[in-house]
Each structure stands twice: as C-alpha cells, then as structure tokens.
C-alpha cells in the first residue's frame, strides 16, 4: 500500500463516475483510519475529463489500432 510506505505527503487525483466516487471515498476513509495518515485527494468527473481531451483523441485515433497486427497507413 502506497500510503503505508510513503514518507512524504501524498495527493491523489482520481478520475471517477459518480457511483465510483462514493466507493472511492469510502475506501479512502478506511485507509486513513487504518494508517492514521493524512490523505489529500481530488475527484474529477470522467465525462468532463473525456470531453476536454476529445480533440486530442480524434487527432491521435488514426495512429492506433484496436486490432493487433493491423497496418495503419
């Protein structure tokens, strides 16, 4: 566990949907309780993040293939 072995303060940036955010908050609270360490975190909505990088994805998509061995020209 990263929190257990870290000797420096950690800040987590977590990209989630709303359902996962609830689960992540619960798990983080468990870690804080068990380790007695401070954990700083920020949540980012996955849909907001995806929309912000869509132009990059559209430009890069032709250079990647979901089919192994397929040539891209």
N, CA, C and O of each residue as an XYZ file, in Angstrom:
292
protein
N       0.831     -1.172      0.000
C       0.000      0.000      0.000
C       0.881      1.243      0.000
O       1.757      1.403      0.850
N       0.637      2.098     -0.948
C       1.442      3.304     -1.126
C       1.429      4.204      0.108
O       2.456      4.778      0.471
N       0.298      4.324      0.733
C       0.184      5.173      1.924
C       1.039      4.613      3.060
O       1.655      5.373      3.806
N       1.077      3.307      3.190
C       1.858      2.688      4.268
C       3.351      2.931      4.137
O       4.030      3.120      5.146
N       3.871      2.930      2.936
C       5.316      3.024      2.751
C       5.811      4.433      2.463
O       7.018      4.675      2.467
N       4.910      5.356      2.215
C       5.314      6.709      1.874
C       5.810      7.469      3.097
O       5.251      7.366      4.188
N       6.880      8.238      2.881
C       7.395      9.098      3.949
C       7.143     10.562      3.626
O       7.542     11.447      4.383
N       6.486     10.817      2.508
C       6.149     12.188      2.109
C       4.634     12.297      1.972
O       3.949     11.295      1.769
N       4.121     13.501      2.084
C       2.667     13.672      1.898
C       2.255     13.279      0.474
O       2.971     13.563     -0.487
N       1.126     12.642      0.354
C       0.637     12.208     -0.950
C      -0.643     12.948     -1.299
O      -1.467     13.233     -0.430
N      -0.798     13.255     -2.578
C      -2.046     13.815     -3.072
C      -2.468     12.969     -4.260
O      -1.698     12.760     -5.196
N      -3.692     12.490     -4.210
C      -4.230     11.649     -5.267
C      -5.205     12.441     -6.125
O      -6.040     13.184     -5.608
N      -5.094     12.277     -7.428
C      -6.029     12.847     -8.391
C      -6.779     11.661     -8.977
O      -6.187     10.821     -9.654
N      -8.077     11.591     -8.720
C      -8.849     10.398     -9.042
C      -9.954     10.751    -10.033
O     -10.791     11.614     -9.769
N      -9.943     10.064    -11.188
C     -10.950     10.272    -12.224
C     -12.013      9.193    -12.055
O     -11.715      8.001    -12.135
N     -13.260      9.616    -11.819
C     -14.329      8.670    -11.484
C     -15.677      9.102    -12.061
O     -15.867     10.249    -12.464
N     -16.600      8.146    -12.086
C     -18.006      8.485    -12.311
C     -18.633      8.667    -10.925
O     -17.974      8.426     -9.914
N     -19.871      9.080    -10.874
C     -20.486      9.381     -9.574
C     -20.599      8.149     -8.664
O     -20.376      8.255     -7.458
N     -20.942      6.993     -9.226
C     -21.066      5.786     -8.412
C     -19.703      5.395     -7.829
O     -19.605      5.042     -6.654
N     -18.669      5.460     -8.644
C     -17.320      5.102     -8.185
C     -16.788      6.087     -7.164
O     -15.999      5.715     -6.294
N     -17.208      7.330     -7.258
C     -16.758      8.348     -6.307
C     -17.170      7.976     -4.886
O     -16.387      8.126     -3.948
N     -18.384      7.497     -4.733
C     -18.870      7.076     -3.411
C     -18.017      5.930     -2.867
O     -17.638      5.931     -1.696
N     -17.721      4.958     -3.722
C     -16.897      3.815     -3.320
C     -15.485      4.273     -2.958
O     -14.927      3.841     -1.950
N     -14.916      5.143     -3.779
C     -13.554      5.623     -3.540
C     -13.459      6.394     -2.224
O     -12.500      6.222     -1.471
N     -14.439      7.234     -1.948
C     -14.438      7.980     -0.681
C     -14.454      7.027      0.513
O     -13.745      7.239      1.497
N     -15.260      5.988      0.417
C     -15.341      5.003      1.498
C     -13.988      4.301      1.683
O     -13.503      4.157      2.805
N     -13.389      3.870      0.569
C     -12.101      3.161      0.658
C     -11.003      4.078      1.194
O     -10.165      3.648      1.987
N     -11.008      5.332      0.766
C     -10.010      6.273      1.272
C     -10.187      6.511      2.763
O      -9.200      6.621      3.490
N     -11.416      6.592      3.226
C     -11.645      6.783      4.661
C     -11.143      5.576      5.451
O     -10.637      5.729      6.562
N     -11.278      4.379      4.883
C     -10.738      3.176      5.541
C      -9.221      3.256      5.658
O      -8.657      2.915      6.697
N      -8.565      3.704      4.601
C      -7.098      3.818      4.599
C      -6.651      4.830      5.653
O      -5.708      4.575      6.403
N      -7.315      5.954      5.708
C      -6.968      6.984      6.690
C      -7.142      6.437      8.106
O      -6.292      6.662      8.968
N      -8.225      5.729      8.345
C      -8.487      5.167      9.666
C      -7.422      4.132     10.051
O      -6.922      4.143     11.176
N      -7.080      3.246      9.123
C      -6.126      2.164      9.426
C      -4.689      2.655      9.559
O      -3.929      2.116     10.363
N      -4.306      3.664      8.787
C      -2.912      4.113      8.786
C      -2.676      5.332      9.666
O      -1.537      5.647     10.010
N      -3.752      6.015     10.026
C      -3.656      7.252     10.805
C      -2.788      8.294     10.095
O      -2.084      9.070     10.742
N      -2.844      8.304      8.763
C      -2.107      9.281      7.965
C      -3.094     10.156      7.211
O      -4.226      9.759      6.939
N      -2.643     11.338      6.886
C      -3.476     12.246      6.111
C      -3.368     11.902      4.637
O      -2.272     11.717      4.107
N      -4.498     11.821      3.990
C      -4.534     11.572      2.552
C      -5.304     12.725      1.916
O      -6.460     12.975      2.256
N      -4.659     13.413      1.000
C      -5.289     14.515      0.286
C      -5.687     13.990     -1.086
O      -4.904     13.311     -1.749
N      -6.901     14.305     -1.507
C      -7.348     13.791     -2.794
C      -8.313     14.761     -3.455
O      -8.989     15.549     -2.794
N      -8.355     14.680     -4.777
C      -9.299     15.449     -5.586
C      -9.966     14.491     -6.550
O      -9.319     13.613     -7.123
N     -11.262     14.667     -6.723
C     -12.008     13.853     -7.676
C     -12.300     14.672     -8.924
O     -12.564     15.873     -8.853
N     -12.246     13.997    -10.068
C     -12.558     14.613    -11.348
C     -13.562     13.728    -12.064
O     -13.406     12.507    -12.107
N     -14.579     14.337    -12.619
C     -15.615     13.593    -13.323
C     -15.077     13.063    -14.644
O     -14.520     13.822    -15.437
N     -15.238     11.774    -14.881
C     -14.685     11.130    -16.063
C     -15.254     11.731    -17.348
O     -14.527     11.873    -18.331
N     -16.528     12.082    -17.356
C     -17.124     12.653    -18.570
C     -16.574     14.042    -18.867
O     -16.350     14.384    -20.028
N     -16.355     14.840    -17.836
C     -15.756     16.163    -18.031
C     -14.335     16.038    -18.573
O     -13.948     16.766    -19.488
N     -13.564     15.121    -18.010
C     -12.190     14.914    -18.463
C     -12.156     14.434    -19.910
O     -11.351     14.908    -20.711
N     -13.032     13.497    -20.234
C     -13.069     12.954    -21.596
C     -13.428     14.034    -22.606
O     -12.840     14.088    -23.686
N     -14.374     14.885    -22.275
C     -14.771     15.927    -23.230
C     -13.650     16.943    -23.448
O     -13.536     17.510    -24.534
N     -12.833     17.174    -22.439
C     -11.734     18.134    -22.561
C     -10.607     17.633    -23.453
O      -9.876     18.437    -24.031
N     -10.454     16.317    -23.575
C      -9.366     15.784    -24.403
C      -9.856     15.162    -25.709
O      -9.068     14.549    -26.430
N     -11.131     15.309    -26.021
C     -11.693     14.663    -27.218
C     -10.996     15.113    -28.494
O     -10.816     14.299    -29.400
N     -10.597     16.381    -28.601
C      -9.915     16.835    -29.809
C      -8.574     16.117    -29.989
O      -8.185     15.801    -31.113
N      -7.874     15.864    -28.891
C      -6.607     15.133    -28.953
C      -6.867     13.685    -29.365
O      -6.143     13.135    -30.195
N      -7.884     13.078    -28.796
C      -8.242     11.692    -29.128
C      -8.570     11.577    -30.609
O      -8.133     10.633    -31.266
N      -9.329     12.518    -31.141
C      -9.705     12.476    -32.548
C      -8.493     12.578    -33.465
O      -8.441     11.911    -34.499
N      -7.524     13.400    -33.101
C      -6.315     13.549    -33.906
C      -5.451     12.292    -33.826
O      -4.881     11.874    -34.834
N      -5.346     11.687    -32.650
C      -4.444     10.542    -32.447
C      -5.035      9.196    -32.869
O      -4.279      8.261    -33.132
N      -6.348      9.073    -32.940
C      -7.006      7.803    -33.231
C      -6.482      7.114    -34.482
O      -6.288      5.899    -34.444
N      -6.239      7.814    -35.593
C      -5.738      7.118    -36.782
C      -4.381      6.434    -36.591
O      -4.014      5.563    -37.380
N      -3.647      6.811    -35.574
C      -2.315      6.242    -35.354
C      -2.313      5.010    -34.453
O      -1.257      4.445    -34.171
N      -3.490      4.597    -34.006
C      -3.615      3.436    -33.128
C      -4.661      2.484    -33.669
O      -5.601      2.903    -34.344
N      -4.499      1.205    -33.376
C      -5.431      0.203    -33.837
C      -5.873     -0.694    -32.697
O      -5.076     -1.045    -31.827
N      -7.145     -1.062    -32.703
C      -7.627     -1.987    -31.694
C      -7.437     -3.431    -32.128
O      -7.739     -4.359    -31.376
N      -6.931     -3.618    -33.354
C      -6.701     -4.965    -33.888
C      -5.198     -5.199    -34.004
O      -4.546     -4.604    -34.862
N      -4.635     -6.065    -33.145
C      -3.183     -6.328    -33.186
C      -2.750     -6.810    -34.567
O      -3.423     -7.630    -35.192
N      -1.614     -6.285    -35.035
C      -1.072     -6.710    -36.313
C      -1.628     -5.965    -37.510
O      -1.144     -6.152    -38.626
N      -2.607     -5.146    -37.313
C      -3.211     -4.391    -38.420
C      -2.311     -3.209    -38.764
O      -1.922     -2.441    -37.885
N      -1.985     -3.069    -40.046
C      -1.169     -1.944    -40.503
C      -2.040     -0.707    -40.619
O      -3.183     -0.766    -41.073
N      -1.474      0.414    -40.198
C      -2.173      1.696    -40.313
C      -1.381      2.566    -41.270
O      -0.172      2.743    -41.121
N      -2.068      3.093    -42.229
C      -1.384      3.948    -43.212
C      -1.820      5.377    -43.034
O      -1.361      6.258    -43.763
